[in-house]
Amino acid sequence: SAVLIEDVPFKEKDFTNGPQNIYKPYEQVSYNCFIAPGLYLLRGGFSFCQVPLNKRKGIRVS
C-alpha cells in the first residue's frame, strides 16, 4: 500500500538490488500490524478476567 511508504524503513541499496529487497521491509511492517492487535487482545482478555476477581475482593471497578 502506498499509505505505508512513510512507515517502511527503506535504505538506498533496497532500490538498486531489485524489487525483492523492496518487499522485505513491507512484509516486516505488515507483520507488526498483525502483532499489535494480538497484543491488544491479550491485554483485553487479561483485563476482562481481572474484573470478577476485583469484584470478589470488594474493589470498586468503575
DSSP file (Angstrom, degrees, kcal/mol; ACC not computed):
  #  RESIDUE AA STRUCTURE BP1 BP2  ACC     N-H-->O    O-->H-N    N-H-->O    O-->H-N    TCO  KAPPA ALPHA  PHI   PSI    X-CA   Y-CA   Z-CA
    1    1 A S    >         0   0    0      0, 0.0     3,-0.8     0, 0.0     4,-0.2   0.000 360.0 360.0 360.0 139.0    0.0    0.0    0.0
    2    2 A A  G >   +     0   0    0      1,-0.2     3,-1.0     2,-0.2     4,-0.2   0.710 360.0  69.3 -70.1 -19.8    1.3    3.5   -0.8
    3    3 A V  G >  S+     0   0    0      1,-0.2     3,-0.7     2,-0.1    -1,-0.2   0.833  94.7  55.3 -67.8 -31.6    0.0    4.7    2.5
    4    4 A L  G X> S+     0   0    0     -3,-0.8     3,-1.5     1,-0.2     4,-1.0   0.492  76.1 100.3 -79.8  -3.2    2.6    2.7    4.4
    5    5 A I  G <4 S+     0   0    0     -3,-1.0     3,-0.4     1,-0.3     5,-0.2   0.812  80.9  51.9 -57.6 -32.5    5.6    4.2    2.5
    6    6 A E  G <4 S+     0   0    0     -3,-0.7    -1,-0.3    -4,-0.2    -2,-0.1   0.748 110.8  48.2 -75.3 -22.4    6.3    6.6    5.3
    7    7 A D  T <4 S+     0   0    0     -3,-1.5    -1,-0.2    -4,-0.2    -2,-0.2   0.545  90.3  93.8 -93.8  -8.5    6.4    3.8    7.9
    8    8 A V  S  < S-     0   0    0     -4,-1.0     2,-1.8    -3,-0.4    18,-0.1  -0.751  73.7-136.3 -91.5 125.0    8.7    1.5    5.9
    9    9 A P        +     0   0    0      0, 0.0     2,-0.1     0, 0.0    -3,-0.1  -0.545  33.5 179.9 -81.7  80.8   12.4    1.8    6.7
   10   10 A F        -     0   0    0     -2,-1.8     2,-0.3    -5,-0.2    12,-0.1  -0.480  13.4-154.5 -78.8 151.0   13.9    1.8    3.2
   11   11 A K    >>  -     0   0    0     -2,-0.1     3,-0.9     1,-0.1     4,-0.6  -0.826  29.8-110.2-117.3 162.7   17.6    2.0    2.6
   12   12 A E  G >4 S+     0   0    0     -2,-0.3     3,-1.0     1,-0.2     4,-0.5   0.867 116.6  56.4 -61.4 -37.8   19.3    3.3   -0.6
   13   13 A K  G >> S+     0   0    0      1,-0.2     4,-1.4     2,-0.2     3,-0.6   0.723  92.5  71.3 -69.5 -20.7   20.5   -0.2   -1.6
   14   14 A D  G <4 S+     0   0    0     -3,-0.9    -1,-0.2     1,-0.2     7,-0.2   0.821  98.0  49.5 -63.9 -30.1   17.0   -1.6   -1.5
   15   15 A F  G << S+     0   0    0     -3,-1.0    -1,-0.2    -4,-0.6    -2,-0.2   0.681 111.9  47.0 -83.6 -17.4   16.1    0.4   -4.6
   16   16 A T  T <4 S+     0   0    0     -3,-0.6    -2,-0.2    -4,-0.5    -1,-0.2   0.690 103.6  58.5 -97.3 -19.8   19.2   -0.7   -6.6
   17   17 A N  S  < S-     0   0    0     -4,-1.4     3,-0.2     1,-0.3    -1,-0.1   0.333 112.6 -85.8 -97.8   8.3   19.1   -4.5   -6.0
   18   18 A G    >>  -     0   0    0     -4,-0.2     3,-0.7    -3,-0.2     4,-0.5  -0.378  47.1 -67.7 113.9 168.8   15.7   -5.4   -7.3
   19   19 A P  H >> S+     0   0    0      0, 0.0     4,-1.6     0, 0.0     3,-0.7   0.755 117.5  70.0 -71.0 -24.0   12.1   -5.5   -6.2
   20   20 A Q  H 3> S+     0   0    0      1,-0.3     4,-1.2     2,-0.2    -2,-0.1   0.866  96.9  53.4 -62.8 -34.3   12.5   -8.4   -3.8
   21   21 A N  H <4 S+     0   0    0     -3,-0.7    -1,-0.3     1,-0.2    -6,-0.1   0.749 106.5  53.0 -71.6 -22.5   14.5   -6.1   -1.4
   22   22 A I  H <X S+     0   0    0     -3,-0.7     4,-1.0    -4,-0.5    -1,-0.2   0.830 105.6  54.1 -78.4 -32.7   11.7   -3.6   -1.5
   23   23 A Y  H  X S+     0   0    0     -4,-1.6     4,-2.3     1,-0.2    -2,-0.2   0.808  95.7  68.1 -71.7 -30.0    9.1   -6.2   -0.5
   24   24 A K  H  X S+     0   0    0     -4,-1.2     4,-2.0     1,-0.2    -1,-0.2   0.926 100.6  44.9 -60.7 -48.6   11.1   -7.3    2.6
   25   25 A P  H  > S+     0   0    0      0, 0.0     4,-2.1     0, 0.0    -1,-0.2   0.884 112.4  53.4 -63.8 -35.0   10.5   -4.1    4.6
   26   26 A Y  H  X S+     0   0    0     -4,-1.0     4,-2.2     1,-0.2    -2,-0.2   0.903 107.7  51.2 -62.8 -40.3    6.9   -4.0    3.6
   27   27 A E  H  X S+     0   0    0     -4,-2.3     4,-2.2     2,-0.2    -1,-0.2   0.899 108.4  51.6 -64.2 -40.1    6.5   -7.6    4.9
   28   28 A Q  H  X S+     0   0    0     -4,-2.0     4,-1.9     1,-0.2    -1,-0.2   0.917 110.2  48.3 -63.4 -42.6    8.1   -6.6    8.2
   29   29 A V  H  X S+     0   0    0     -4,-2.1     4,-1.7     1,-0.2    -1,-0.2   0.885 110.5  52.0 -64.6 -37.8    5.7   -3.7    8.7
   30   30 A S  H  X S+     0   0    0     -4,-2.2     4,-1.0     2,-0.2    -1,-0.2   0.875 106.9  52.8 -68.3 -35.7    2.7   -6.0    7.8
   31   31 A Y  H >X S+     0   0    0     -4,-2.2     4,-2.0     1,-0.2     3,-0.6   0.914 107.9  51.7 -62.5 -41.4    3.8   -8.5   10.5
   32   32 A N  H 3X S+     0   0    0     -4,-1.9     4,-2.1     1,-0.2    -1,-0.2   0.858 104.4  57.1 -63.2 -34.4    3.9   -5.7   13.0
   33   33 A C  H 3< S+     0   0    0     -4,-1.7    -1,-0.2     1,-0.2    -2,-0.2   0.772 111.3  42.9 -68.9 -24.7    0.4   -4.7   12.0
   34   34 A F  H <X S+     0   0    0     -4,-1.0     4,-1.1    -3,-0.6    -2,-0.2   0.766 111.2  54.2 -88.9 -28.6   -0.8   -8.2   12.9
   35   35 A I  H  X S+     0   0    0     -4,-2.0     4,-2.1     2,-0.2     5,-0.2   0.899 101.0  59.9 -71.5 -40.6    1.2   -8.5   16.1
   36   36 A A  H  X S+     0   0    0     -4,-2.1     4,-2.1     1,-0.2    -1,-0.2   0.918 104.7  46.8 -58.8 -48.4   -0.2   -5.3   17.6
   37   37 A P  H  > S+     0   0    0      0, 0.0     4,-2.4     0, 0.0    -1,-0.2   0.868 109.6  56.0 -63.2 -32.5   -3.9   -6.4   17.6
   38   38 A G  H  X S+     0   0    0     -4,-1.1     4,-2.1     2,-0.2    -2,-0.2   0.910 107.9  47.6 -62.9 -41.1   -2.8   -9.8   19.1
   39   39 A L  H  X S+     0   0    0     -4,-2.1     4,-2.4     2,-0.2    -1,-0.2   0.881 110.3  52.6 -66.8 -37.6   -1.2   -7.9   22.0
   40   40 A Y  H  X S+     0   0    0     -4,-2.1     4,-2.7     2,-0.2    -2,-0.2   0.903 108.8  50.4 -63.7 -39.9   -4.3   -5.8   22.4
   41   41 A L  H  X S+     0   0    0     -4,-2.4     4,-2.7     2,-0.2    -2,-0.2   0.911 110.5  49.0 -64.5 -42.0   -6.5   -8.9   22.5
   42   42 A L  H  X S+     0   0    0     -4,-2.1     4,-2.3     2,-0.2    -2,-0.2   0.923 113.5  46.3 -62.5 -43.7   -4.2  -10.5   25.2
   43   43 A R  H  X S+     0   0    0     -4,-2.4     4,-2.3     2,-0.2    -2,-0.2   0.910 113.3  49.0 -66.7 -41.0   -4.3   -7.3   27.3
   44   44 A G  H  X S+     0   0    0     -4,-2.7     4,-2.5     2,-0.2    -2,-0.2   0.900 111.1  50.4 -64.3 -40.8   -8.1   -7.0   26.9
   45   45 A G  H  X S+     0   0    0     -4,-2.7     4,-2.0     2,-0.2    -2,-0.2   0.901 110.3  49.6 -63.3 -41.2   -8.5  -10.7   27.9
   46   46 A F  H  X S+     0   0    0     -4,-2.3     4,-1.3     2,-0.2    -2,-0.2   0.922 112.5  47.5 -62.8 -43.9   -6.4  -10.2   30.9
   47   47 A S  H  X S+     0   0    0     -4,-2.3     4,-1.1     1,-0.2    -2,-0.2   0.895 109.6  53.5 -64.3 -39.9   -8.4   -7.1   31.9
   48   48 A F  H  < S+     0   0    0     -4,-2.5     3,-0.3     1,-0.2    -1,-0.2   0.874 109.2  49.1 -62.8 -37.7  -11.7   -8.9   31.4
   49   49 A C  H  X S+     0   0    0     -4,-2.0     4,-0.8     1,-0.2    -1,-0.2   0.767 105.7  58.5 -72.5 -25.6  -10.5  -11.7   33.7
   50   50 A Q  H  X S+     0   0    0     -4,-1.3     4,-2.4    -3,-0.2     5,-0.2   0.755  89.9  72.3 -77.0 -23.9   -9.5   -9.2   36.4
   51   51 A V  H  X S+     0   0    0     -4,-1.1     4,-2.0    -3,-0.3    -1,-0.2   0.944  99.5  43.4 -60.7 -50.9  -12.9   -7.7   36.7
   52   52 A P  H  > S+     0   0    0      0, 0.0     4,-1.9     0, 0.0    -1,-0.2   0.883 113.6  52.8 -63.7 -34.9  -14.6  -10.7   38.5
   53   53 A L  H  X S+     0   0    0     -4,-0.8     4,-1.4     1,-0.2    -2,-0.2   0.905 110.7  46.5 -65.1 -40.5  -11.5  -11.1   40.7
   54   54 A N  H  X>S+     0   0    0     -4,-2.4     5,-2.1     1,-0.2     4,-0.6   0.843 109.2  54.9 -71.1 -32.6  -11.6   -7.5   41.8
   55   55 A K  H ><5S+     0   0    0     -4,-2.0     3,-0.6    -5,-0.2    -1,-0.2   0.880 106.4  52.1 -67.0 -36.6  -15.4   -7.6   42.4
   56   56 A R  H 3<5S+     0   0    0     -4,-1.9    -1,-0.2     1,-0.2    -2,-0.2   0.855 108.7  50.3 -66.5 -34.4  -14.9  -10.6   44.8
   57   57 A K  H 3<5S-     0   0    0     -4,-1.4    -1,-0.2    -5,-0.1    -2,-0.2   0.569 117.2-113.2 -81.5  -7.6  -12.3   -8.7   46.8
   58   58 A G  T <<5 +     0   0    0     -3,-0.6     2,-0.4    -4,-0.6    -3,-0.2   0.581  65.3 147.5  88.3   9.7  -14.6   -5.7   47.1
   59   59 A I      < -     0   0    0     -5,-2.1     2,-0.4    -6,-0.2    -1,-0.3  -0.666  50.6-122.7 -79.6 129.8  -12.5   -3.4   45.0
   60   60 A R        -     0   0    0     -2,-0.4     2,-0.6    -3,-0.1    -5,-0.1  -0.598  23.1-160.8 -78.3 126.3  -14.8   -1.0   43.1
   61   61 A V              0   0    0     -2,-0.4    -1,-0.0     1,-0.1   -10,-0.0  -0.933 360.0 360.0-107.7 119.3  -14.4   -1.1   39.4
   62   62 A S              0   0    0     -2,-0.6    -1,-0.1     0, 0.0    -2,-0.0   0.464 360.0 360.0-100.4 360.0  -15.7    2.0   37.6
